[in-house]
Amino acid sequence: ANIAKEENIHVLAGSIPELERDDGEKRESIYNTAVFFDNDGKQLGKHRKMHLFDIDVKGKIYFKESDTLSAGNEFTIIKTDLATIGIGICYDIRFVELSRIMALNGAEILIYPGAFNLTTGPAHWEILFRSRALDNQTFAIGVAPALDEDASYNSYGHSIAVNPWGEVIEELDYSEELKIVEIDLDEIKRVREEIPVLKNRRTDLYEINEK
């Protein structure tokens, strides 16, 4: 919050572990959470990761996030003076329903802090961000930690920004680096006019709704 205010920038911080205590039921829940601050340092919202990473890629990686974490239950769409932003975390990007609901609710930029591993990263990272941007004709941004080979979990890195046409605007490698990417929201309008995917949906036959 202090950095956002001091630097006059919007900040999506995290994700970080968030502990919530329910004294009534005498239990604790830990969420994987990202927090969004505006340029006055005001918290505009937070996203709790909705889909827990329980996977078993035979011979490569096993992970069961639900042993430690609880799943969030709320969609996170934040309106700022610059754009409307939809937020997911890491594994959330694999679920097309989530990104579509955020887009239908006005999200222009989808942002996913994430840390894919060295098995899923090379195989799926770029194609997932290009797919979500193309599916919804929005910008899609993935922010990832750099690779630390001495860590117990090795992140693929490769922070990425994709435009509504599905083109990669910028992608880093696994090392620590900072890039500033300019986004023109008019691209969304142009792409949706040229190929009106959302308009041409057959909502008389199918629909995606939040519950």
N, C-alpha and C positions, 0 to 999 in steps of 0.2 A: 504494500500500500504506500509506504513512504517513497519507494523508488518511482512508482507511477506518478505520484504528485510532484516529486522533485524534478523529474525528467519530462513532465507534461506528456506522458504517453499512456496508452491503454496496455495493461499487462494481464496475460493469462498465466498464472503461477501454478506450478506443479506439473505433474501430479504428486501429491504427498499423502501419507497415511493420515486419516482423520478419525479420531476416537470419539465415539458418542456413547454416553452412559444413559441407561434407562433405569433410574433408581426404583421405579415402581416394580419392574420385573427383575431388578437386580442382575442386569446383564449388560455386557459391553459389545458394541459393534465397531468394527474398523472398516472404513471405506477408503477406496482409492479416489482421491478428490482433486479436482483442479478448480482454482478460484480466480474469478475475473474482476479486475479493478479498473475504474475509469481514470482519466488523467487528473482527477482531483483526489485520487486515492480512495474513492468510495467503492465498496464492494457491490457490484451489480448482480452478482450471482455466483453459484458454484455448481459444478457437475460432479456427481458421484458415478463412477463407472458402473454401467448397467449390466454388462455381460462379463462374467468372470472367466478367466483363462484356465479352463480345465481341459488339457490336451494330452495326448499320448502318441507322438510320432515315433513309431517303432524303430529302435536302434539309434535314435537321434536325440529326442528331448521329451521329457515328461514334466508336466507342470500342473499343479492343482491349486489354483488361487482360492478356491472356496474353502480350503482348509483354514485359511487365515482371515479372509475378507468377506464382507457382506456386500450384496449387490444394491446399487442405487435404483430408485424406482421413478425418477422424474426426468422428463425431457428438459434440456437446458438450451433455451433460445434467448439471446440477450440483444436488446436494441441499444445501440449507441448512436452518438451524433454522426458517426462515420459510416456505419453499416450495421446490418443485423447479422449476428453471429450464432451459429449452432455449434455446440461443443460435445465431443465424445472423447473417450480415452482408449487408446491402444486397440484392444480386441473389439471395441464397439464398432470400429470401421468395417468389420466384416458383415455387419447386419444391415442390409439394404433398407429394411423397413425404417430403421432409426433415421438414417440420412434423408429418406424421402419425407418422413413426417416433419423433420426440421425444415426442409426446403418448402414444403407446402404451407408451413407456418411463417414463411418469409425469410428464412435464413439465406443470406447471400454468400457468406463465407463459412465453410465447415472447417473447424480446427480440431485436430486430434493430437494431443501430446501422446507419445507412444515410445515403446522400447522393444521393437521386434528383435528376436534373437538371430543368431547366425545361421539358423536353419530356415526359418520362415521369412526372414528379411530379404535375402537375395531372390527368393521364389515369389514373394507376394507383395512386398511393400509398395513398390511403384505402381504395379497394376491395380492395387486396391484404391490408391488415391486417384489415379486416372479414371478408374471406373466410377467412383462416387462423384467426382466432378462431372463426368460425362452423363451419368444417370440423371442427375438433378440439374445440370447446367448451372452450376455454381462454381466458385473457387473452392479448392480443397487444400488444406495446409497440414502437413505433418511435422511435428517438432520432436526431435529425438536426441537423447544424450550421446556423446561421443563414445567410441569404443574404449574400454579400459580392460586390457588383457589380464590384469591382475585381479579383477573383480570376480566374485562368485557367479555373476550373471553377465554375459557379454552382449552388449547392445550393438545392433547393426548400424546405428546412426542413420545417416542419409536423410536428414531433414529435407522436406520437399514442398514445393508449391506448384499447383496445377490450375490451369484456367478452365473456364466453362466449355471450351472446345476439346478438353482432354489433353491439352499439351502441357508438358512439364516446363514451367517458367524457370525454375531453379531447383537444383538438387545438389546437396553437399555430399561428401564422402563420409567415412567413419571417424574422421579427425575433428577436433574442436575448431569451430569456425563460426563467424557471424556474417549473415547476408541480409541486406535490405532489399525487399522486393516491392515494386510499385504495382498496385492493383487498380484497374479501371473498371468500376462496377457497371459502366455502360456496356461492357462486353457481355454481361448476362442478358441484358435486353436484346442485344443484337443476335446472339446465338439462339435465344428462345423465339425470336421472330423468324429466323432462317429455318430452324428445325423445331417446331412447336411441340416437343415431346410431352410436356406437362398438359398442354391444352388438348392434345390428341388422345389422352388416356381414355379408355372405355370404362368410365365410372358406372355405366349402366350394367356392366358385367363383373367388375371387380373394384375393390377399394382397399386402401390402407388407412386405418384409423388408430389413434391412440385410445386407450381405455381409461 
